[in-house]
Amino acid sequence: MRPLLLRSFSGLQDYLPTLEAMRAFTDRRGQDTPDELWLLEHPPVFTLGQAGRREHLLDPGDIPVVHVDRGGQVTYHGPGQLIAYLLLDLRRFGIGIKRLVSLLEQAVIDLLDSYGIQATRRTDAPGVYVDGAKIASLGLRVRNGCCYHGLALNVAMDLEPFQRINPCGYAGLAMTQLSSFISSISVAEAGSAMARTLSAALDLEPSRQIDDPAHP
């Protein structure tokens, strides 16, 4: 099994420096560079994907809007949401982006199942859903055969900002979160579970964890 280096970032990590760090890592990695999983939280921000349409931004207010290079439309990140950025060499792994999306969705479904929560995917809208409400969003970018960005799992956050957008381009899409089912859940606990289920889904061996608030 190939290793997967885990990085947990403490505190809220500003979006743009994190994005630049992912790009820099992807550009400088070589054939033997281990894949990495970054677990973190962002301060409030709306991100608009490459094909994102501004009409899906209904009323962003004072929350900044950042245009990004991932797929998908608009979504919201904020405190209490687990961000899992996967920096994976797809050429070495031998899979395409559609298969990777399916594996990421399954990892979230398995995570939720471990808490007794039944979740599903939708063929028309990538992500993971519980009783028709979206609990996890996915967005990826492939550059030089390697991917970055990843997924966002709603854990224990203020869901109100999702009402200021059409989440992922779908008007009126309901959103939910882990704390609606498990009141005491924390982002840190969900992050540990995410590392386990993602590693298992991708058949990777979790390597040493680096707790470092600074970007590599």
Salt bridges, closest charged atoms under 4 A:
GLU20 OE2 - ARG23 NH1 2.59
ASP27 OD2 - ARG143 NH2 3.13
ASP35 OD1 - ARG29 NH2 2.80
ASP35 OD1 - ARG92 NH2 3.15
GLU36 OE1 - ARG7 NE 2.71
GLU55 OE2 - ARG53 NE 2.73
ASP62 OD1 - ARG164 NH1 3.94
ASP69 OD2 - ARG23 NE 3.18
ASP69 OD1 - HIS149 NE2 2.72
ASP89 OD1 - ARG91 NE 3.68
GLU105 OE1 - ARG121 NE 2.88
ASP124 OD2 - ARG122 NH2 2.90
GLU160 OE1 - ARG164 NH2 3.24
